[in-house]
Amino acid sequence: MVPNVFYRAEVLWLFLKLEGGLIMPVSVRIPTPLRTLTKGADEVKVEGKNIKEVIESLEANYKGIKERICDNEGQIRRFVNFYLNDEDIRFIGNINTPVKDGDHISIVPAIAGGN
């Protein structure tokens, strides 16, 4: 009897998903000032288990983006806001906020000014 390779792959995939080991893609909305780094894309798909890993994945795919959104300690800059499914991550878990398949992240630069 020949082992069913597809069955084994499906069992491995299910195990990784249940154990939190499977990294799934999330959508990230890119603000206009950063689109030069994403070749004009307003939304990209990257992988990560949390916001920190998503930022690292962004940097791996779009060199220079991390220095625009993070300070020297790797923390998100004060004037950059991250929203996970419309929730500000600063009130959830900041860069350690977990993400899952199908989540939507928005990077929103703060706007100041006025009279």
C-alpha positions as CSV (number, residue, x, y, z in Angstrom):
1,M,0.0,0.0,0.0
2,V,1.4,3.4,-1.0
3,P,1.0,6.2,1.6
4,N,-1.2,9.0,0.6
5,V,1.0,12.0,0.4
6,F,-1.9,14.4,0.1
7,Y,-3.4,13.1,3.3
8,R,-0.1,13.6,5.2
9,A,0.3,17.1,3.9
10,E,-3.3,17.9,5.0
11,V,-2.7,16.5,8.5
12,L,0.6,18.5,8.8
13,W,-1.2,21.7,7.7
14,L,-4.0,21.2,10.2
15,F,-1.5,20.5,13.0
16,L,0.5,23.6,12.2
17,K,-2.7,25.7,12.1
18,L,-3.9,24.4,15.4
19,E,-0.5,24.8,17.1
20,G,-0.2,28.3,15.9
21,G,2.8,27.4,13.8
22,L,1.3,28.2,10.4
23,I,1.9,31.8,9.3
24,M,-0.9,33.1,7.2
25,P,-1.0,36.2,5.0
26,V,-2.6,39.4,6.1
27,S,-3.5,42.5,4.0
28,V,-1.7,45.7,4.8
29,R,-3.1,49.1,3.5
30,I,-0.2,51.3,2.6
31,P,-0.5,55.1,3.0
32,T,0.3,57.3,0.0
33,P,3.7,58.6,1.3
34,L,5.0,55.0,1.6
35,R,3.7,53.7,-1.8
36,T,7.0,54.6,-3.5
37,L,8.5,51.7,-1.5
38,T,5.7,49.3,-2.6
39,K,6.0,50.2,-6.3
40,G,2.7,52.1,-6.0
41,A,0.7,49.3,-4.4
42,D,-1.9,50.6,-2.0
43,E,-2.4,47.2,-0.4
44,V,0.1,44.3,0.0
45,K,-0.1,40.8,1.5
46,V,2.6,39.8,4.0
47,E,3.0,37.1,6.6
48,G,3.5,37.2,10.3
49,K,2.0,35.9,13.6
50,N,2.0,39.4,15.1
51,I,2.5,43.0,14.1
52,K,6.2,42.9,14.8
53,E,6.6,39.9,12.3
54,V,4.3,41.7,9.8
55,I,6.7,44.8,10.0
56,E,9.7,42.5,9.4
57,S,7.9,40.9,6.5
58,L,7.2,44.3,5.1
59,E,10.8,45.2,5.4
60,A,12.0,41.9,3.7
61,N,9.7,42.6,0.8
62,Y,9.9,46.4,0.6
63,K,13.4,47.6,1.7
64,G,13.4,50.9,3.7
65,I,9.8,50.7,4.9
66,K,10.6,49.7,8.5
67,E,12.8,52.8,9.1
68,R,9.9,55.0,8.0
69,I,7.4,53.4,10.4
70,C,9.7,52.3,13.3
71,D,12.2,54.1,15.5
72,N,15.7,52.8,16.3
73,E,14.4,50.5,19.1
74,G,12.0,48.8,16.7
75,Q,8.9,50.5,18.2
76,I,6.2,52.1,16.0
77,R,6.9,55.8,15.7
78,R,4.5,58.1,17.6
79,F,3.2,59.7,14.4
80,V,2.4,56.4,12.8
81,N,-0.8,54.5,13.7
82,F,-1.5,50.8,13.1
83,Y,-5.1,49.5,13.0
84,L,-5.9,45.8,13.0
85,N,-9.4,45.4,11.7
86,D,-10.2,49.0,12.6
87,E,-8.8,48.6,16.2
88,D,-5.8,50.7,17.3
89,I,-3.1,48.2,18.2
90,R,-1.8,50.5,20.9
91,F,-4.9,49.5,23.0
92,I,-4.6,45.8,22.1
93,G,-0.9,44.6,22.4
94,N,1.1,47.1,20.4
95,I,3.7,45.3,18.2
96,N,3.0,42.0,20.0
97,T,-0.7,42.1,18.8
98,P,-1.4,38.7,17.2
99,V,-2.7,38.6,13.7
100,K,-4.5,35.8,11.8
101,D,-5.4,34.8,8.3
102,G,-7.7,37.3,6.7
103,D,-6.9,40.2,9.0
104,H,-6.6,43.7,7.6
105,I,-4.0,46.1,8.8
106,S,-4.0,49.8,8.0
107,I,-0.9,52.0,8.4
108,V,-2.1,55.6,9.0
109,P,0.3,58.5,9.4
110,A,-0.9,61.1,11.9
111,I,-1.9,64.4,10.5
112,A,-1.1,67.6,12.3
113,G,-1.7,71.2,11.6
114,G,-4.5,73.7,11.2
115,N,-5.1,77.0,12.8
